[in-house]
């Protein structure tokens, strides 16, 4: 059962419709920066990730999701009483669905962008989220491709 989704996407294609369907299904949405703004502008209830972590996005957006309040929610073994106690003690919610795609590094390089711009398009949080979700694949679904949104909604239904 999907109760909570973390949505942090660079490629916004189809994300509004996908998030709207998740919301209709009762899924709580946590999101980052521009994604959260886009969802809210489209009347979709989404909590800013900073509301969950208690820390603002910082360093010009370089640090958003890299926080124990997020990663513990993804990595927790749902069958472990010890993990459940730790989550409860720290007030951390579990995250069942991670929707993420990476910064457009290859596109940036292809445009022959300046070195500094290319460096800012090396994604750290996105790959880390995918790896955490993959590690806990029995409990967490990860989506990286917008073309999978409709199929995932159908499976959740």
N, C-alpha and C positions, 0 to 999 in steps of 0.2 A: 504494500500500500504506500502510495506516495503522499506524504503529508507536507513536506517542505522542499522547495526547490531553490537552488542558488543559480541565478542567471547573471552571467558576466560575459558579454559578447562584444567583439570588435565589429563583426559583420552582423548588422542589425536586420538583415533580410528575413522576413517572416516572424521576427521575434514578438512583435505586438500581438499578432493573431495567436501564436503559440501560448504566450503568457495569458492572454484572455481566456483561452480554453482551459489552461491549468487552473486559473482562478475560478472559473465556473465549476470545476470539479472539486473545489474546496482546498486546493493546494495553496499553502502560504508561500509567498515569494520574497526572497531576499535578493537584492541586486546591488550593483556597483555604479557609481558615478553617472555617466551619460546614459547607460542602460536604464537605471532607475528613473532618471528624468524622463526618458522617452516613454517608459511604461506609465508613469504618473500623468504625463501630458495626454496620454490616451485613456485616462480614467481607470487604470489597472492598479490595484492596491499592491504596493511593493515596499518593503522595508529597506532602507539604506543599510548597507553592510556595516556602516559605522554604528548603527543602532544596536547591532548584535555584538560587535566587538568592544564597543565603548571607546573606540579610538577613531579619529578622523582619518579619511584617506590622506596620505601625506607624501611628501617628497615629489610634488608635481604628479601625483597619481602612480608613482612607482610602487607604493605600498598600499594595498587595498585589502586583499583577501588573505594575505600571509599573516595569520593570527591563530593561536590555539583555539579560540572560540569558533572558528570556522573549520579548521582541520580536525579537531577532536570530534566535531559533529559529523564529519565525513568518515573518519577512520574508526570510530567506535564499533567494537564487536557487539552487536545488538543482543547476542545470546549471553554475554558476559555480565554477571551481576556486579563484578568489580568495576567494569567500564560504566555501567548504568549508575552506580553510586558516585563515581567520579564526575560524570556529566551532571548529575543532580546537584552535587556539592558545588560545582562551579557555575551552575545555571546555564549550561550549554545544551542547545537543542540539536537533535539529529537532523542531518540533511540527507534526503533520500534521492535527490535528482540534482546533478550538476550539469548545467548548460553553459558551455564555454567554447569560444573559438579564439584563436591566437591573433595577436597583432599582425598586420600585413607586412611582415619583414621582407618577403620576397618581392612583393609589389614595390615596396619602398626602394629596394636595391635596384630593381629594374628601371625605376625612374631616374636612376643615377643621382639619388639624393645625396645631400651632404652627410658626412660621416656621423655627425652628432644626431641627425634625424634618424639615420639607420640604427644607431645604438639605442635610441628611445623606442624603437620598434622590435627590440628583442624582448619577447614576453617571458616573464618569470612566473607570475602568479598562475596564468592559464595552464601551462604544462604541469605545474605543481598540483593544481586542482585535479587535472586529469589523472595524474599518477596516484593521487590519494584515492580517488573514486575507483580506479582500476584495482588498487590493492584491496579494496573492500567491495569488490564487484558482486558479491552475493547479496549485499544490502543496498548498494547505491548504483543508480543508473547514470551513465555519463553520455552526453550528447555533444558532439563537436561539429556536426554538419547540419545546416538548416534544412536540407532535403529530408532529414529524418524526423522532423517535427510532427508531421501528420501521422506517421506510423506509430510514433511513441504515444501520441494522444489516443489513438485507437486502442493500443495495448493497455493504457491506463484505464480507459473506459471499461 
